[in-house]
Amino acid sequence: MLGATVVHLVRANVVDVAVFLGTSVLMLVLLRHDRPSRRPPWWLSRPWSGPAAAGLLGLVVAVQPRTSAAVQLALAVVGALVLVLVLRAGAGGPVPRTSTRRAWVWALPLLAGCLLELADFLSQPDARTDNADHPTISALVDPTLDGRPVRVAVTVVWVLVGWALVRVLTERGSRP
């Protein structure tokens, strides 16, 4: 998180700096405090809540330009809401442990991808100019997200997957 903060600081992405730095600080603070477990709000487990949230955010993304303040605000509100829900849940039961052998199956490709992304970012002529020979993921994905249908579909899938993860994390907090 702190590494991402530094990258966004270099790129002068004010919103991303605030998000990553704020999340990093919050994580450091919360690691020092043991919060009591609480039940998730009633509306989180309703079958309509995830699709309704995904549809609403998809609509905001559909009618606004990709870099508009409304889209950034909508995404920030979703992030803040998720953060509050997960923090409200408390520690809860232990997270199921994955065997070390299975963890490496995920950890090695993710670490390699992060290192490749960092190398591609550092190979750019400057922080705001993409390198066509070594493009970052955002340089490859951004042109695709310019199309509204793709952007809406990605947003809806992102919200639904996030909703499922939030439900797991908040329900974990309500278990003894």
N, C-alpha and C positions, 0 to 999 in steps of 0.2 A: 504494500500500500504506500509506504513512504517512497519507494522507487518510482511508482506511478505518479506520485505527487511531484517529484522532482522533474520528471519528463514533462508533465503538464505545466509546471512552472516555467520551464525553458520554452515551451511552445506558447506561453502566455494565454492559456485557456483558463480564464478566471473561474468559471463555473466548475470545471473539472478539478482545479486546484482546491476549491472549497470543499467539494464532495470527498475527494481522496484524503486531504489533510484532516478534515473533520472526522471522517470515519476512522482514520488511523489514531487520532487522539482519543476518540471515544473507545476504541478497542483497548488502547493502553490503560485508560482509566477503569474500564469495566473489568479488566483482568485482575484488578486489585480489590474488587468488591464482590461479595457474594450476595446475590439478589434472591429474595424469596420467590418460589414458583407460584404462578398464577394461571388460572384457566384462560383459554383464548376467548375472545369476544364471540357471542352467539352467531353473529352474521358471517364469521370467517368460514365456518363449516357448512354453510348453506350451499346447496348445489348451484344456485343461480348467481352467487356472489362473484366467483372467478370469471365466468363468461361475461357478466355485466361489467366488471371492471375492465376486462380486455376489450370489450366492445366500445366502452366510453373512451378509453385511451386511444384505441384504433381510430375512432371518429375524430378526436383532436388532431391526431397525426395526419389523417386524411385531408382535413380542410386547411391545414396550415403548412407553410413552407418548412422544410426540414430543420432549418437553423433559426426558426422563429422563437421569440421569447415565450410564446404560449406552449410550444412543444417542450422547451427546456424547463419551464415551470411545471408542466404536467408530469414530466419524468422526475423532477425533484420532489414533487408532492408524493408520488408513488414511493420513491426511495425513503422519504421521511416517515411515511406511514408504515412501511415494512420495518424500518429500524425501530420504531416505537413498539410495534407488535412483538417483534422478537425480543427486545429488551424487557418488555412487560412480562413475558413468559417466564423469565428467570432461568436458573440453571437446569431444573428438571432432572430427569433421569439421565444416565450416562448415554453418550452417543455410541451406537454399536461400533465395535472395533473391527477394522478390516485387517485380514492377515497381511503381514509385511510383504509376502510374495505378491498378493493381489494389488496392494497399494502401489508397488513399483510399476505395475502395468499402466497405471494412470499417471504416476508422478514423473516418470522419465519422459514420455512424449510432451507433457505439459511444460516441464523444465526446458526441454530442447526447444519447444515453440517460443517460450519466453526469451531464451537466449538469442534465438534467431531474430525475433522481433526487435530486441535491443540492438543487435548488430546492424539490422536494416535501418533502424532509427538513427544510429550513430553514423551511418554511411551517407546520410542525407547532406547536401551542401549546406543547408541551414535547417532550423527546426520547423520551418513552414513550407519547405520545398521538398516534394517527394523525389526519391531517386528511382528512376524507371528501371534501372538494372537490379536494384534490391528493394522492391516496394514493401512497405509495412502493410499489415492487415487492413488498416483503415484506408490506405491508398487503393487497395484492391476492392474493398467493400463499398466505399463511399459512392462510386458511380452507380452501383446497383441500387442503393437506397434513394437515389434521386427520383426513381419512379414511385409514384404514390401507391399503386397496388402492392408492390413488393414491400414497401415501408410499412404499410398497414398490416400485411400478413406477418412480417417479422415482429412487429409490435404486439400483435395479438398472441402469437406463439410465446414471445418473451414473457408477457404478463401471465399467461396460463401456466407456464413452467415455473415461474417465480411464485405464483399463488400456491402451487402444489408444495414447493419447498417451504414456504412460510407456514403452511398448515402443519407440515411435519415438525418444524421447529417449535411452533407455538403449542402444539399438542404434547410435545415432549416435555414442555415446561409444566403441564398440568398433571403429569404422572408422579407418583411418590418415589 
